[in-house]
Amino acid sequence: MNERASQYKLPWLAISVALHAIVFALLYLFTPLREFVFPERQPGRPEAASVSRRQIMQVQEEIEEHIEMKMRQRLREMEEIKHVMHQVERTKDQAYQEMARGLSQDAVQVALEEMARSMQLQQQCISDQRTQANDLAVSIGEIDTYLQANSEFAPEEPKE
């Protein structure tokens, strides 16, 4: 029976190996497994001996020139910003001064108008009081005339 069992296992073993090989081939082609198993060689930096001192100095000078150019550019930009800020500040001060002048002129005008209105009200009150005083005098005069006409109510003259 041993021979018979090995005859049945042989085809299944071949199928299993083939399927596993296909799965690993697909994993290798379509996943990052390929990079893990066979890493690509990265190009290395040139060796220090291949770069001359003159080339290093030239690169250093280029870097310094680039930095200096950027600094000058930034300084120009800062000067422009400073100039614009100065103009804004000057415009703001002018607007404030104009507003203050307008407010002070308006305040004087408003105060004069209030004073004129107050004087008109006072004059109206004085006029009303005069009218009331005249009415009162007329009433008192009428009462005196009535009292004199009816002598029993007439006021007594002071005796000396």
C-alpha positions as CSV (number, residue, x, y, z in Angstrom):
1,M,0.0,0.0,0.0
2,N,2.9,2.3,0.4
3,E,3.5,2.4,-3.3
4,R,-0.1,3.1,-4.0
5,A,-0.1,6.0,-1.4
6,S,3.0,7.5,-3.0
7,Q,1.4,7.3,-6.5
8,Y,-1.6,9.4,-5.2
9,K,0.7,11.9,-3.4
10,L,3.0,12.6,-6.4
11,P,0.5,14.5,-8.6
12,W,-0.8,16.6,-5.6
13,L,2.7,17.4,-4.6
14,A,3.5,18.7,-8.2
15,I,0.3,20.7,-8.3
16,S,1.0,22.2,-4.9
17,V,4.6,23.1,-5.9
18,A,3.4,24.7,-9.2
19,L,0.7,26.8,-7.4
20,H,3.1,28.0,-4.8
21,A,5.6,28.9,-7.5
22,I,2.9,30.9,-9.4
23,V,1.8,32.7,-6.2
24,F,5.5,33.6,-5.4
25,A,6.0,34.8,-8.9
26,L,2.9,37.0,-8.8
27,L,4.0,38.4,-5.4
28,Y,7.4,39.1,-6.8
29,L,6.1,40.9,-9.8
30,F,3.2,42.9,-8.3
31,T,4.4,43.8,-4.8
32,P,7.4,45.4,-3.1
33,L,8.7,41.9,-2.3
34,R,11.0,42.2,-5.3
35,E,12.7,45.2,-3.7
36,F,13.0,43.4,-0.4
37,V,14.5,40.2,-1.9
38,F,16.7,41.9,-4.5
39,P,17.4,45.5,-3.4
40,E,18.4,47.9,-6.1
41,R,21.8,49.4,-5.9
42,Q,21.7,53.0,-5.3
43,P,24.3,55.1,-7.1
44,G,26.8,56.2,-4.6
45,R,28.4,59.6,-4.1
46,P,31.6,60.2,-5.9
47,E,34.6,59.5,-3.8
48,A,36.3,62.4,-2.1
49,A,39.5,61.8,-4.1
50,S,37.7,62.5,-7.4
51,V,36.6,66.0,-6.4
52,S,39.4,68.5,-6.5
53,R,40.0,71.3,-4.0
54,R,39.4,73.9,-6.7
55,Q,36.0,72.4,-7.4
56,I,35.1,72.5,-3.8
57,M,36.2,76.1,-3.5
58,Q,34.2,77.0,-6.6
59,V,31.0,75.4,-5.2
60,Q,31.6,77.2,-1.9
61,E,32.0,80.5,-3.7
62,E,28.8,79.9,-5.7
63,I,26.9,79.1,-2.5
64,E,28.2,82.3,-0.8
65,E,27.3,84.4,-3.9
66,H,23.8,82.9,-3.9
67,I,23.4,83.6,-0.1
68,E,24.7,87.1,-0.6
69,M,22.3,87.7,-3.5
70,K,19.3,86.4,-1.5
71,M,20.3,88.6,1.5
72,R,20.5,91.7,-0.8
73,Q,17.1,90.8,-2.3
74,R,15.6,90.4,1.2
75,L,17.1,93.7,2.3
76,R,15.5,95.5,-0.7
77,E,12.2,93.9,0.1
78,M,12.5,95.0,3.7
79,E,13.3,98.5,2.6
80,E,10.3,98.6,0.3
81,I,8.1,97.3,3.1
82,K,9.6,99.9,5.5
83,H,8.8,102.6,2.9
84,V,5.2,101.4,2.4
85,M,4.7,101.2,6.2
86,H,6.0,104.8,6.5
87,Q,3.6,106.0,3.9
88,V,0.7,104.2,5.6
89,E,1.7,105.7,9.0
90,R,1.9,109.2,7.4
91,T,-1.5,108.7,5.7
92,K,-3.0,107.5,9.0
93,D,-1.6,110.5,10.9
94,Q,-3.0,112.9,8.2
95,A,-6.4,111.3,8.4
96,Y,-6.3,111.5,12.2
97,Q,-5.4,115.2,12.1
98,E,-8.2,115.9,9.6
99,M,-10.6,114.0,11.8
100,A,-9.5,115.8,14.9
101,R,-9.8,119.2,13.2
102,G,-13.3,118.2,11.9
103,L,-14.3,117.1,15.4
104,S,-13.1,120.2,17.1
105,Q,-14.8,122.4,14.5
106,D,-17.9,120.3,14.8
107,A,-17.7,120.6,18.6
108,V,-17.5,124.4,18.5
109,Q,-20.4,124.5,16.0
110,V,-22.5,122.2,18.1
111,A,-21.7,124.2,21.3
112,L,-22.7,127.4,19.6
113,E,-25.9,125.9,18.3
114,E,-26.7,124.6,21.8
115,M,-26.0,128.0,23.3
116,A,-28.3,129.7,20.7
117,R,-31.1,127.2,21.4
118,S,-30.7,127.7,25.1
119,M,-30.9,131.5,24.8
120,Q,-34.0,131.1,22.7
121,L,-35.6,129.0,25.3
122,Q,-34.6,131.4,28.1
123,Q,-36.0,134.3,26.1
124,Q,-39.2,132.3,25.5
125,C,-39.4,131.7,29.3
126,I,-38.9,135.4,30.1
127,S,-41.6,136.3,27.6
128,D,-44.0,133.8,29.1
129,Q,-43.2,135.1,32.6
130,R,-43.8,138.7,31.5
131,T,-47.2,137.7,30.0
132,Q,-48.1,135.9,33.2
133,A,-47.0,138.9,35.2
134,N,-49.1,141.2,33.1
135,D,-52.1,138.9,33.4
136,L,-51.5,138.8,37.1
137,A,-51.3,142.7,37.2
138,V,-54.5,143.0,35.2
139,S,-56.2,140.5,37.6
140,I,-54.9,142.4,40.6
141,G,-56.1,145.7,39.0
142,E,-59.5,144.2,38.4
143,I,-59.7,143.0,42.0
144,D,-58.7,146.5,43.3
145,T,-61.3,148.1,41.1
146,Y,-63.9,145.7,42.3
147,L,-63.0,146.3,45.9
148,Q,-63.1,150.0,45.5
149,A,-66.5,149.8,43.9
150,N,-67.7,147.8,46.8
151,S,-66.4,150.0,49.6
152,E,-67.1,147.6,52.4
153,F,-64.2,145.5,51.1
154,A,-62.0,148.5,50.4
155,P,-58.7,148.4,52.2
156,E,-58.4,150.9,55.0
157,E,-56.1,153.7,54.5
158,P,-53.4,153.9,57.1
159,K,-54.0,156.4,59.8
160,E,-51.3,158.8,60.8
